[in-house]
Amino acid sequence: MSKAQRSESTAQDSQVKAQGSYFRPEIEAMTGYVPGEQPRGGGVVKLNTNENPYPASPKVAEAIRETLDRGLGRYPNSMGQPFREAAAEVLGVPPNWVLCGNGSDDILTIVTRAFVGPGQLLRLPYPSYILYKTLAQLQGARSEEVRFDANWALGDDFAAAGDDLRLVFLPNPNSPSGTVLPPERILEIARQLPCPLLVDEAYADFAETNCMHLVEQEEKILVSRTMSKSYALAGLRFGYVVGQPHIIEQLVKVKDSYNCDALAIAGAAAALRDREWLAENRAKILATRQRLTDGMRQLGFVTVDSQANFTWNTHPEQPLQPLYEGLKQHGFLVRYMNYPGWSDGLRISVGTDEQIETVLQLLEGMLESQAADY
Ligand SMILES: *Cc1c(COP(=O)(O)O)cnc(C)c1O
């Protein structure tokens, strides 16, 4: 190729790029997932992303410090083996049934990439975790939302075969509702489906039931968990999925070689082993959840019975966005969510008793002053 030709093709390239075709069309067409606000600096009480108001087990920092003392010069175990061994002890699932992830969002990405190809179909319930839809878009795949009924149950259309249906996501407990489908129903759904069902148990530690025992009974069931919520380790980034070993074996091919770092593996394993810490933390959250639920209902909200560490609140008369804004002005950040075709609502994470008491007082004040305006 002559010099002149070369410069010509370069000029052509840059013309093409100027027209905006650096990216795959599906990437340019999508909006991207928008995480809940993470304000910098102090002074804000965060009740918007379901983090835990209490600190993690002190054993976590201890394990991280020991790992640091040994140095970070070596790559970590690529399968997060120390965590898998902790999971085997605590959850009773053999290590090769567990795949570790850099947060459970990493797990959801791996699972989507492994099962759903371009043009194929991914199903999710509505309203639920919006990230699932984004994951389908990234794959160039189609997604289909099946609506919950008025009691937050799912009909048989959720379990029906679909046009090239490859994967179904189900958060259980669900977000934003905090409601739970019973394990028997989930097994029934999985048995009807032609494809895997990932049960996203991000909030299962706050619930009365979970689906971990179903993995053994049904190869189509995968159960994902996170250390972000019940273990108060959202900043550490660690999650995992449990599935039958022949499924896990295939998922391993899709993940980054070293998707979890040495500090996170050590910290997460230590957290999982501290059962007493989890039980105490859970008991506090459940007690405060009840106060929040009762308090909101007394203020006239319709509050769903929650099995997670947040509640979903609607109001028959009051517009909710001004209440969200008002709370924010007082330094309390909750989540205002609007689901087209469903309803809007306030999702409030369970904080400490004191924080929740203040939120209830602020809401009461705002509702009274609005009533006085009429
Ligand atoms: C918080 C959340 C996750 C993400 O957990 P990470 O481990 O922090 O990535 C997954 N699914 C649902 C439904 C969640 O609410």
Ligand as a Chemical Component Dictionary entry (heavy atoms), coordinates in Angstrom:
data_LIG
# 
_chem_comp.id                   LIG 
_chem_comp.type                 NON-POLYMER 
_chem_comp.pdbx_formal_charge   0 
_chem_comp.three_letter_code    LIG 
# 
loop_
_chem_comp_atom.comp_id 
_chem_comp_atom.atom_id 
_chem_comp_atom.alt_atom_id 
_chem_comp_atom.type_symbol 
_chem_comp_atom.charge 
_chem_comp_atom.model_Cartn_x 
_chem_comp_atom.model_Cartn_y 
_chem_comp_atom.model_Cartn_z 
_chem_comp_atom.pdbx_ordinal 
LIG C1 C1 C 0 -28.807 -4.960 45.307 1  
LIG C2 C2 C 0 -29.296 -5.958 44.330 2  
LIG C3 C3 C 0 -28.416 -6.724 43.583 3  
LIG C4 C4 C 0 -26.958 -6.339 43.446 4  
LIG O1 O1 O 0 -26.166 -6.766 44.390 5  
LIG P1 P1 P 0 -24.609 -6.513 44.284 6  
LIG O2 O2 O 0 -24.054 -7.763 44.841 7  
LIG O3 O3 O 0 -24.326 -5.307 45.111 8  
LIG O4 O4 O 0 -24.209 -6.334 42.842 9  
LIG C5 C5 C 0 -28.902 -7.751 42.792 10 
LIG N1 N1 N 0 -30.226 -7.957 42.688 11 
LIG C6 C6 C 0 -31.113 -7.223 43.366 12 
LIG C7 C7 C 0 -32.569 -7.508 43.214 13 
LIG C8 C8 C 0 -30.676 -6.185 44.194 14 
LIG O5 O5 O 0 -31.556 -5.420 44.822 15 
# 
loop_
_chem_comp_bond.comp_id 
_chem_comp_bond.atom_id_1 
_chem_comp_bond.atom_id_2 
_chem_comp_bond.value_order 
_chem_comp_bond.pdbx_ordinal 
LIG C1 C2 SING 1  
LIG C2 C3 SING 2  
LIG C2 C8 DOUB 3  
LIG C3 C4 SING 4  
LIG C3 C5 DOUB 5  
LIG C4 O1 SING 6  
LIG O1 P1 SING 7  
LIG P1 O2 DOUB 8  
LIG P1 O3 SING 9  
LIG P1 O4 SING 10 
LIG C5 N1 SING 11 
LIG N1 C6 DOUB 12 
LIG C6 C7 SING 13 
LIG C6 C8 SING 14 
LIG C8 O5 SING 15 
# 
